[in-house]
């Protein structure tokens, strides 16, 4: 019986991977999407006001699309950014004709600009972010924001390498662009989540007060500036932890991006 179950599971996984890479099946109505001025039409789904398109459609935007069997996730890559999507509120939807991903969420996480014209039901994608958009994002970060980012980076990664410091700072910044987290640096750093009446801090230096005593070194300041300028050794991770210091089930179950120094980075 166990052998049959394993065989069935393996077959299902192979079929899922095959459907991910399969050409778009016929689906109505077709959704118009303009990519860098070129008009396309693709199958689409609607989920709570969000537009989902076949994962393979993102290849028209220069995105690498692969299937991660171990984590049962669609892996999207564009330039230095990696995005892993599993089933969930901002994740993928599996259909017999293929696997669908949320267009705006995926495109923006990969650094692209997205517009939508409701009158024509047309989505627009610009694969290279405009200089104005990048400048506007930088302008929204205050000196106080930078100070707290430097302090939390020092408190969390003071003993890590330069790359490890950049990685920690980048993972915090990645949360700002993720709708599952607050949209400001201070909002992310000082966020408290309540679960079953218990309050949980996102970062232990905030919980134990070390962040208020942290004195950022010149290397930490340089690392934070690199992260603010777009450097991200984690490939888009939003979570990190030291496996020797935590047994938290939630963080340990997240899909892993990579390990840098003493920290495991995940999504």
LINKAMO-V962537 format. One record per residue. N is the residue number from 1. RES is the residue in one small letter. BURIAL is I if it has 24 or more other C-alpha atoms within 12 Angstrom, else O. D_CENTER is the distance of its C-alpha to the mean C-alpha in Angstrom with 1 decimal. Layout:
((N RES BURIAL D_CENTER) (N RES BURIAL D_CENTER))
This chain:
((1 x O 38.8) (2 x O 36.0) (3 x O 36.3) (4 x O 36.1) (5 x O 33.0) (6 x O 31.2) (7 x O 32.4) (8 x O 31.2) (9 x O 27.7) (10 x O 27.6) (11 x O 28.9) (12 x O 26.3) (13 x O 23.4) (14 x O 25.2) (15 x O 25.6) (16 x I 22.0) (17 x I 21.0) (18 x O 23.9) (19 x I 23.0) (20 x I 19.5) (21 x I 21.4) (22 x I 24.3) (23 x O 25.3) (24 x I 24.7) (25 x I 27.3) (26 x O 29.5) (27 x O 28.0) (28 x O 29.5) (29 x O 29.0) (30 x O 27.2) (31 x I 24.6) (32 x I 25.3) (33 x I 22.4) (34 x I 23.4) (35 x I 21.5) (36 x O 22.8) (37 x O 26.1) (38 x O 26.6) (39 x O 26.9) (40 x O 25.6) (41 x I 26.0) (42 x I 23.9) (43 x I 23.9) (44 x I 21.7) (45 x I 21.1) (46 x O 20.9) (47 x O 19.1) (48 x O 19.9) (49 x O 20.0) (50 x O 16.9) (51 x I 17.6) (52 x I 16.5) (53 x I 17.6) (54 x I 18.2) (55 x I 15.5) (56 x I 18.2) (57 x I 18.7) (58 x I 15.7) (59 x O 17.9) (60 x I 20.1) (61 x I 17.4) (62 x O 17.5) (63 x I 14.5) (64 x I 15.1) (65 x I 14.7) (66 x I 15.5) (67 x I 16.0) (68 x O 15.2) (69 x O 18.4) (70 x O 18.0) (71 x O 14.9) (72 x I 15.8) (73 x I 12.5) (74 x I 12.0) (75 x I 10.5) (76 x I 9.9) (77 x I 10.9) (78 x I 12.2) (79 x O 14.1) (80 x O 12.5) (81 x I 8.8) (82 x I 7.5) (83 x I 5.1) (84 x I 6.8) (85 x I 8.1) (86 x I 11.1) (87 x O 13.6) (88 x O 13.1) (89 x O 13.1) (90 x I 9.9) (91 x I 10.4) (92 x I 13.1) (93 x I 16.8) (94 x I 19.3) (95 x I 22.6) (96 x O 25.7) (97 x I 25.2) (98 x I 21.6) (99 x I 18.0) (100 x I 16.4) (101 x I 12.9) (102 x I 12.3) (103 x I 13.3) (104 x I 12.4) (105 x I 8.9) (106 x I 8.1) (107 x I 10.5) (108 x I 9.6) (109 x I 5.9) (110 x I 8.2) (111 x I 10.7) (112 x I 13.2) (113 x I 15.4) (114 x I 16.2) (115 x I 19.6) (116 x O 21.5) (117 x O 25.3) (118 x O 26.5) (119 x O 30.0) (120 x O 29.4) (121 x O 26.2) (122 x I 24.7) (123 x I 21.1) (124 x I 20.8) (125 x I 18.2) (126 x I 18.7) (127 x I 16.9) (128 x O 17.7) (129 x O 16.9) (130 x O 20.2) (131 x O 21.7) (132 x O 22.5) (133 x O 19.0) (134 x O 17.9) (135 x O 21.0) (136 x O 20.6) (137 x O 17.3) (138 x O 19.0) (139 x O 22.0) (140 x O 20.4) (141 x I 19.9) (142 x O 23.3) (143 x O 25.2) (144 x O 24.9) (145 x I 21.1) (146 x I 21.4) (147 x I 24.0) (148 x I 22.0) (149 x I 19.0) (150 x I 21.7) (151 x I 23.3) (152 x I 20.4) (153 x I 19.5) (154 x I 23.2) (155 x I 23.6) (156 x I 20.7) (157 x I 21.1) (158 x I 24.6) (159 x O 25.9) (160 x O 23.1) (161 x O 23.3) (162 x I 22.3) (163 x I 19.2) (164 x I 18.4) (165 x I 18.8) (166 x I 16.6) (167 x I 13.8) (168 x I 14.4) (169 x I 14.5) (170 x I 11.4) (171 x I 9.3) (172 x I 11.2) (173 x I 10.6) (174 x I 6.8) (175 x I 7.8) (176 x I 10.1) (177 x I 8.0) (178 x I 6.5) (179 x O 9.7) (180 x O 9.9) (181 x I 10.9) (182 x O 13.7) (183 x O 13.5) (184 x I 15.7) (185 x I 16.0) (186 x I 18.9) (187 x O 17.5) (188 x I 14.6) (189 x I 17.2) (190 x I 19.8) (191 x I 18.1) (192 x O 20.3) (193 x O 19.5) (194 x O 22.6) (195 x O 22.9) (196 x O 26.4) (197 x O 28.0) (198 x O 26.5) (199 x O 24.5) (200 x O 21.7) (201 x O 20.5) (202 x I 16.9) (203 x I 18.5) (204 x I 22.0) (205 x I 23.5) (206 x I 23.2) (207 x O 24.9) (208 x O 27.7) (209 x O 28.2) (210 x O 27.5) (211 x I 25.3) (212 x O 28.5) (213 x O 30.4) (214 x I 27.9) (215 x O 29.4) (216 x I 26.8) (217 x O 28.4) (218 x O 28.5) (219 x I 26.1) (220 x I 23.5) (221 x I 24.1) (222 x I 23.7) (223 x I 20.4) (224 x I 19.0) (225 x I 20.4) (226 x I 18.7) (227 x I 15.2) (228 x I 16.2) (229 x O 17.4) (230 x I 14.1) (231 x I 14.6) (232 x I 11.7) (233 x I 13.2) (234 x I 10.2) (235 x I 8.4) (236 x I 5.1) (237 x I 6.0) (238 x I 6.6) (239 x I 9.8) (240 x I 12.9) (241 x I 16.5) (242 x I 19.9) (243 x O 21.1) (244 x O 24.6) (245 x O 24.2) (246 x O 22.4) (247 x O 23.1) (248 x O 20.6) (249 x O 19.9) (250 x O 16.6) (251 x I 14.9) (252 x O 16.8) (253 x O 15.7) (254 x I 11.9) (255 x I 11.0) (256 x I 11.8) (257 x I 10.4) (258 x I 13.6) (259 x I 16.4) (260 x I 17.7) (261 x I 21.0) (262 x I 21.3) (263 x I 17.6) (264 x I 15.3) (265 x I 11.6) (266 x I 9.3) (267 x I 6.3))
